[in-house]
């Protein structure tokens, strides 16, 4: 009979919930706040920095620079005028007229082409 009384008392007791900063009804809001703080402090500044570096690279394109386009074409700049959105590159025996913003990377300079200017 005593064992039945003990079982009845155990059934009536509330189970103890762990106490801590990530327990309770505010935990999802706290975690969401931490994620938002991470995005604002880390992701946004790095995107702005990369965009600024890309704009500086595009502004400094000049004749004789070897460039890589986002389409995978490697060529040497033949004509690039300040203020214009288009540049002319030479790749092997072909001349291509492309927009400045498709240039992804400057690979170096072609001294022979740079001396022609």
C-alpha positions in Angstrom: 0.0 0.0 0.0 2.9 2.3 0.7 4.2 1.8 -2.8 0.9 3.0 -4.3 1.0 6.1 -2.1 4.5 6.9 -3.3 3.6 6.3 -6.9 0.6 8.6 -6.5 2.8 11.4 -5.0 5.3 11.1 -7.8 2.6 11.4 -10.4 1.3 14.6 -8.8 4.7 16.3 -8.7 5.6 18.5 -11.6 8.7 17.5 -13.5 11.6 20.0 -12.9 12.5 22.0 -16.0 16.2 23.0 -16.5 16.9 26.6 -15.7 19.2 28.6 -17.9 19.4 31.4 -20.5 18.3 29.2 -23.4 15.3 27.6 -21.6 11.8 29.0 -21.5 9.5 30.7 -23.9 12.0 33.5 -24.8 14.7 31.1 -26.2 13.7 31.3 -29.9 13.5 35.1 -29.7 17.0 35.2 -28.1 18.5 32.9 -30.7 16.9 34.9 -33.6 18.3 38.1 -32.1 21.8 36.5 -32.0 21.5 35.5 -35.7 20.4 39.0 -36.7 23.3 40.5 -34.8 25.7 38.2 -36.6 24.3 39.2 -40.0 24.5 42.9 -39.3 28.0 42.8 -37.8 29.7 40.3 -40.1 27.9 39.8 -43.4 26.8 43.3 -44.4 30.2 45.0 -43.9 32.1 42.3 -45.9 29.7 42.7 -48.8 30.1 46.4 -48.8 33.9 46.0 -48.7 33.9 43.6 -51.7 31.6 45.9 -53.7 33.8 48.9 -53.0 36.9 46.9 -54.1 35.2 45.8 -57.3 34.2 49.4 -58.2 37.8 50.6 -57.6 39.2 47.8 -59.8 36.7 48.7 -62.6 37.6 52.4 -62.4 41.3 51.8 -62.8 41.1 49.6 -65.9 43.5 50.8 -68.6 45.0 49.8 -71.9 47.4 46.8 -71.7 45.8 45.2 -68.6 45.1 41.4 -69.0 41.6 40.8 -67.7 39.2 37.8 -67.0 35.5 38.3 -67.7 32.7 36.5 -65.9 32.2 34.4 -69.0 35.7 33.0 -68.7 37.3 35.0 -71.5 40.8 36.1 -70.9 42.0 39.1 -73.0 44.0 42.3 -73.1 42.4 45.7 -73.0 42.9 47.5 -76.3 40.6 50.5 -75.6 39.3 51.8 -72.4 38.1 55.4 -72.1 37.2 57.1 -68.8 33.5 57.7 -68.4 32.5 55.1 -70.9 30.8 51.9 -70.0 32.3 49.7 -72.7 35.8 48.5 -73.3 37.4 46.7 -76.2 39.6 43.6 -75.4 41.7 41.4 -77.7 41.7 37.7 -77.1 44.0 35.8 -79.6 42.9 37.1 -83.0 39.5 38.4 -81.9 38.4 41.8 -80.7 35.4 41.9 -78.3 33.5 44.9 -77.1 32.3 44.3 -73.6 30.8 46.2 -70.6 33.2 47.1 -67.8 31.1 45.4 -65.2 31.7 41.9 -66.7 35.4 42.1 -65.8 36.0 40.0 -62.7 39.7 40.1 -62.2 42.8 41.9 -63.5 45.5 39.2 -64.2 48.4 41.5 -64.9 49.6 43.8 -67.7 50.8 43.2 -71.3 53.8 45.5 -71.6 53.7 45.5 -75.5 50.0 46.6 -75.6 50.5 49.2 -72.8 53.5 50.8 -74.7 51.2 51.4 -77.8 49.2 54.0 -76.0 
